[in-house]
Amino acid sequence: MPSPMPDYVVTRKRVKNLRITVKPPAGEVRVTAPAFVSERAIRDFVASRAEWIAKHQARIALQPAPLEPGPDANRLRRELRRAIPPLLAEWAPRVGVPIPDFTIRRMTTRWGTCNVRARRVTFNLELARREPELLEYVVVHELAHLIESGHNQRFYAVMDRALPDWRLKRKALNHGGIARDLADG
């Protein structure tokens, strides 16, 4: 049985192609469209992706509610502040980089980011609600970016050397994860 046509919001931008995103926490469907694309073409595009949209909305529905500022977020931030330094101390020498500075933020689309110039990594506060081995994966991922900034063969080679099962951990992290793939930064 085909998925029903989802509701969606269209934003016109200077882009070449249509793009659909499904946003937490409610699974809102957003379509980014070039100015020249007709409403009918947008509707047909959304209809053709209805099954994909339904799958992502179902995944988002299983996620815990986003952390709001307050006592719970503060407690989780403290836990993460204690958990990250030992991981950085263990993994930075193994990856072959100096231990970077780090920050923790509430993020909506990434598990972590890396500022190569400043040698600073930022971790998503939501990682405090995940298994420790998944936090470890994000630490290694961001440290690997200090060697290779992009997601290319050299980056994957660093990851393969440091953490051979990283692909399984990435899949586990993103299975119930947030809107985009892990740590695209």
C-alpha positions in Angstrom: 0.0 0.0 0.0 1.5 3.3 -1.0 2.3 5.9 1.7 -0.2 8.8 1.8 0.9 12.2 0.5 2.6 14.0 3.4 2.1 17.7 4.3 5.1 19.8 3.5 6.5 23.3 3.6 8.2 24.8 0.5 11.1 27.3 0.7 12.2 28.9 -2.6 16.0 29.4 -2.8 18.7 29.9 -5.4 19.4 26.2 -5.7 19.6 23.9 -8.8 17.6 20.9 -7.5 14.7 20.0 -5.3 15.6 18.8 -1.9 13.5 17.2 0.9 14.4 17.1 4.6 12.5 15.5 7.5 13.1 17.5 10.6 12.8 16.4 14.2 11.1 16.5 16.6 7.8 16.2 14.8 9.0 14.9 11.4 8.1 18.1 9.6 8.7 17.8 5.8 10.5 20.7 4.2 11.1 21.1 0.5 13.7 23.4 -0.9 13.0 24.3 -4.5 14.4 26.6 -7.2 12.2 29.5 -8.1 11.5 28.1 -11.6 10.0 24.7 -10.4 6.2 24.6 -10.5 4.0 23.7 -7.6 2.8 20.6 -9.5 6.4 19.5 -10.0 7.0 19.9 -6.3 3.9 18.0 -5.4 4.8 15.2 -7.8 8.3 15.1 -6.3 7.0 14.9 -2.7 4.5 12.2 -3.8 7.3 10.1 -5.4 9.3 10.3 -2.1 6.3 9.6 0.2 7.6 6.1 1.2 11.1 7.5 2.0 9.5 10.4 4.0 7.3 8.0 6.0 10.3 5.9 6.8 12.2 8.9 8.2 9.2 10.2 10.1 8.8 6.8 11.8 12.5 6.8 12.7 12.2 10.3 14.1 9.1 9.3 16.1 11.2 6.7 18.0 13.8 9.3 19.1 13.7 10.7 22.6 12.4 14.2 22.9 15.2 16.8 22.3 16.9 18.0 25.4 15.7 21.4 26.7 17.8 23.7 28.8 17.4 22.9 32.5 18.5 20.4 35.2 18.6 17.3 33.0 20.6 19.0 30.3 23.0 20.4 32.9 23.4 16.9 34.4 24.1 15.4 31.0 26.6 18.1 30.2 28.5 17.4 33.4 28.6 13.7 32.6 29.9 14.4 29.1 32.5 16.8 30.4 33.8 13.9 32.6 33.6 11.3 29.9 35.3 13.1 27.0 38.8 14.0 28.4 39.8 10.3 29.1 38.7 9.4 25.5 40.6 12.3 24.0 43.7 11.3 26.1 43.4 7.7 24.9 42.6 8.3 21.3 44.6 11.4 20.3 48.0 9.6 20.5 46.5 6.5 18.8 45.2 8.6 15.9 48.5 10.7 15.9 47.2 14.1 16.8 47.7 16.4 19.9 44.8 16.5 22.3 42.4 19.2 21.1 40.2 21.6 23.1 36.6 20.6 23.1 33.2 22.1 23.7 29.7 20.7 24.2 26.6 22.1 22.5 23.0 21.2 21.8 23.1 20.5 18.1 20.2 19.5 15.8 21.9 18.0 12.8 25.4 16.7 13.8 26.9 14.5 16.5 30.1 16.5 16.4 32.2 19.1 14.4 35.8 19.8 14.1 37.5 23.2 13.6 40.8 22.2 12.2 42.4 25.6 12.4 41.5 26.2 16.0 42.1 22.5 16.8 38.8 22.4 18.6 36.1 19.7 18.5 32.5 20.2 19.5 30.3 17.4 20.7 26.5 17.2 20.6 25.0 17.1 24.1 22.7 14.3 22.9 25.8 12.0 23.0 25.3 11.8 26.8 22.2 9.8 26.1 24.0 7.3 23.9 26.1 4.3 24.7 29.8 5.1 25.7 31.2 3.2 22.6 29.2 5.5 20.4 30.7 8.6 22.1 34.1 6.9 21.6 33.3 6.6 17.9 32.5 10.3 17.6 35.7 11.2 19.4 37.7 9.2 17.0 35.8 10.6 14.0 36.5 14.2 15.0 40.2 13.4 15.8 40.5 11.9 12.4 39.3 15.2 10.9 42.4 16.8 12.5 44.4 14.7 10.0 42.0 14.9 7.1 39.3 17.5 7.1 37.0 16.0 4.5 35.2 12.7 4.2 37.4 11.0 1.6 39.5 7.9 1.1 42.3 9.3 3.3 39.9 10.1 6.1 38.3 6.6 5.9 41.8 5.1 6.0 42.5 6.9 9.2 39.2 5.6 10.6 39.9 2.1 9.5 43.3 2.1 11.1 42.2 3.6 14.4 38.8 2.0 14.8 38.1 -0.9 12.4 34.5 -1.4 13.4 33.6 2.3 13.0 31.0 1.7 10.3 29.0 -0.5 12.7 29.2 2.2 15.4 28.2 4.9 13.0 25.2 2.8 11.9 24.2 2.2 15.5 24.5 5.9 16.3 22.4 7.0 13.4 19.8 4.3 13.4 17.8 6.2 16.0 19.9 9.3 15.2 19.3 12.8 14.2 18.5 14.4 10.9 21.8 14.1 9.1 24.6 11.6 9.0 27.0 11.7 11.8 29.5 14.5 12.2 29.4 15.9 8.8 31.6 18.7 9.9 
